[in-house]
Amino acid sequence: MQVKPGTSWQDAYDRCCEAAPEAFHHDRVLNHWGGFWQRDGRPAPVFSPVDGTAIAGPPRLDRAGAARAVAGAVEEHRRWRHVPLEERKARVSAAVESMAAHRDLLALLLVWEIGKPWKTARADVDRCLDGVRWYVEEIDRMAAGRAPLPGPVSNIASWNYPMSVLMHAMLVQALAGNAVIAKTPTDGGLCCLTLACALAVREGLPFTLVSGSGAELSPVLVAGRSLGCVSFVGGRDAGGHVAGSLSDLDRRHVLEQEGLNCWGVWEYSGWELLSRQIRASFDYGKQRCTAYPRFVVQRSLFHEFLGAYLEAVGSLRFGHPLAVAHPGDPLPELDFGPLINASKAKELADQVDEAVARGAVPLHRASVESGNFLPGQDISAYFAPVALLDPPRSSPLHHAEPFGPVDSFVLVDTEAELLAAMNASNGALVATLSCDEEDTYRRLAPDVRAFKVGHNRPRSRGDREELFGGLGASWRGAFVGGELLVRAATQGPDGERLPGNFPGYTLIP
């Protein structure tokens, strides 16, 4: 086994230096603010989760440096908000097509920086670009009667979807007339985002891209009074801190936080379909905000459910995303690669061990060594699938999203128990009910506290016109997706109540 020729980290970084030498120096990556690439900040050492290879680290700014960057974005916003919509459309379209020309390099960076398998990485890039093309076509009707925000949009997002979530949002925010600030995710995605930003900036888009500690920069990137909106994607703990910083400010905000997305199985018989869906649910090792880590199953059906589940997990393939037996072989078709880092893999292993010690029953526990790896490579960031029956209430696996390939099962005997178990985390982004009868689904779905509830199929963030949000503690602020993403990034008539989950009201579109 070997890394496929032409796909090494050095190959990828050399291509970045060739494609955007203004943003990539031979020894480090630069920040972008004030309209220029800046060789400031202190680069931190970083290692790829794929095999421990040393890769480019984020050039971390301190708070004063971030304040200068925000001031520069405010100046850019004052100019950009007056650029005619037709010109904004042309510049965003040019940026998208420039990124499309570097699609495979952007995808390769996602493989090395955050461990996405090749097919998944390319899909992440494609979803970003195709989604923004749709917004360019639809923006005229969406922006009619609306104006840009009074200040730039500040984005703080998790590492798992740098293109299809973060860059997609940035491009649409700029299309809507705003300057845009983004902090590179602490755990990965630096070079992918830097290359995409370099290509966008060449087309005249008002992007600011900086790195640094969330705690250090939060007073500037969240609480700064010159900002027009704060957009956050991440966990509940970090989201709570962001919400606390916003609590005394009358500021537009979009805070997407995690929830325990549950899949209920009640009066159901379509096991072959469910088995295929379970396998598909392991895409990217369940490191997604819309992953399904909890199955709530009717007790009398559990033996059939378990057979379908074990068939699915027994067919999963994971390992090094770039390892091939021969140089001419295609890259491997994997369900997932590593977790984001070795610390996360150890955290999950400790949580599983603790849950089992307190009474959870391990029904499936694969071996990491069964993955597809290079001889002798570092596999400390890899985690093989685990399934537990009834994790104890004291365990994080009972009430929180694990963000890895760990599933838990809860058995129930009544519909009331089913709903209670599916609502264990006080709100979720998505949920699914597998039940044969449409009437059963229609009776149960309204009592599931999730923004989207699927019938015999999983739900996801969605693309283009599909709306997205969360209920309960999984979301704060304006909902997004479709025209709501543009509404969240623009001002409407006085007194407008945006669809969303706010302290004073919840408005479901």
C-alpha positions, 0 to 999 in steps of 0.5 A, a space after each residue: 500500500 502507498 499514497 497515490 502518486 500526486 496526492 501527497 500533502 507536499 504535492 497539494 501544498 505546492 499546488 496551492 503555492 502555484 495557484 495562489 502565491 499571494 496567500 501561500 508562502 513556502 513556509 506558512 499560510 497568510 491571513 487576509 484582511 484590509 484588502 491585502 494578504 498579511 504575513 502576521 499571526 503565529 502559525 501553530 503546528 498541525 498534523 493531519 488526522 489521515 496519518 499524522 503528516 505535518 501540515 500547514 497550521 493556522 496563523 493565529 492572530 491576537 485580539 488586537 490583530 483581529 480588531 484591525 481585521 474587523 475594522 478593515 472589513 467594516 470599511 470594505 462593507 461601506 463600499 461593497 453594500 453600494 455595488 449594484 446587484 448585477 455587478 455582485 452577481 458577476 463577481 460571485 459567479 466569476 469566483 465560483 467558476 474559478 473555484 470550479 477550475 481548482 475543484 480537485 485541489 480543494 477536495 484534496 486539501 479537505 482529505 488531508 486537513 479534515 480526513 474526508 474520503 475523496 468522493 465525499 470531499 469532491 461532493 462537499 466542493 460541488 455542493 458549495 459551487 452548485 448551491 451558489 450558482 442557484 442563488 445567483 440565478 434566484 437572488 433578484 427576487 430574494 433581494 427585492 425590497 431588501 438592503 444589506 446589513 449595517 455591518 459585515 457578517 462574522 462567521 465562526 463555523 466548525 471544521 467539518 464542512 468548510 466548503 458546502 457550509 462555510 464558503 457557501 454562506 460567505 458567497 451568498 452573504 457577499 451576493 446579498 451585499 455584505 462584506 464577510 469575515 470568517 475565522 478559520 476553524 481551529 481543528 481543520 480546513 485552513 488551506 482549503 478555505 484560504 485557497 477558496 478565499 484567494 480565488 474569491 478576492 481576485 474577483 473583487 469579493 470583500 472577504 476577510 479570513 483570519 485565524 486564532 483562538 475562539 476565546 481570544 477573538 470572540 470579543 471582537 468577532 462576536 461582540 464587536 458593535 460594528 458587525 451586522 450579523 454573527 453566524 455560528 455553526 458548532 456545538 452547544 457549549 461554544 454556542 452558549 458562549 457566543 449567545 452569552 456575548 450577544 445577549 446584550 446586543 440587538 444583533 442579527 444572529 444565526 447560531 446552529 448548535 448540535 442536537 441528538 438527532 434520533 431515528 425512531 422505528 415503530 410498526 415497521 417492516 422495511 428492513 432491507 431499505 433500512 439496512 441501506 439507510 443505516 450504512 449510508 448514515 455512516 458517511 464521513 464517520 457521522 461527523 455531521 450536524 445532521 447525523 443519526 447516532 440514536 435509534 429508538 426501536 419498538 422492543 418487539 421489533 428489535 431482533 429484526 432491526 438488529 439483523 438489518 443494522 449488523 448487516 449494514 455495519 458489517 459492510 462498512 469500509 474505512 481507512 486512509 483515504 489516499 492509500 492504494 495498492 498500485 500507483 494506477 489504482 483509483 482512490 479507495 471507495 470508503 464510507 469514512 476516514 479518520 476522526 478530526 484528530 487523535 484526541 477526539 478518537 480517545 475521547 470517544 473510546 473513553 466514553 464508550 468504555 465508561 458507558 459499558 462499565 456503567 451498564 451499556 451493552 455493546 452489540 457491535 464493536 469493530 476493530 480499528 485494525 480492520 481498516 485500509 491503511 498504509 504499513 506502519 502508519 499512525 492510526 491514532 485518529 481512527 475509530 471503528 464503529 460501535 453500537 451500544 444498547 441503553 447507555 446510562 443517563 450519566 453518559 454523554 452518549 445518552 444525551 449528546 451527539 458523539 460526532 463519530 461512528 458510535 450509535 446507541 439503541 433505546 428500546 420502547 414499548 409505547 408511543 409515549 416512550 418513543 417520543 420521550 426518547 426521541 426528544 432526549 436532547 431538548 430539540 434537534 435539527 433532524 429526525 426520522 420515523 420508520 413506520 409502515 403506515 402514513 397515518 402513524 407517521 402523521 400522528 407521531 411526527 408533530 410531537 418530535 422536536 426536530 426542525 425536519 422529520 423524515 418518513 422512512 428516509 433521513 433528512 439533511 441540511 438540504 440544498 438550494 430552496 430547502 429551508 434549515 433550522 432547529 428546535 429547542 436548544 439546537 438553534 438560536 436566531 434566524 433560520 436559513 436555507 433557500 430565501 431565508 439565508 438571504 433574508 438573514 443576511 439582509 434588512 427588510 421592512 421595519 418591524 419584520 419578524 424573521 423566521 427563527 428561534 429567538 428569545 421572544 418568539 419562535 416562528 416556523 416558516 
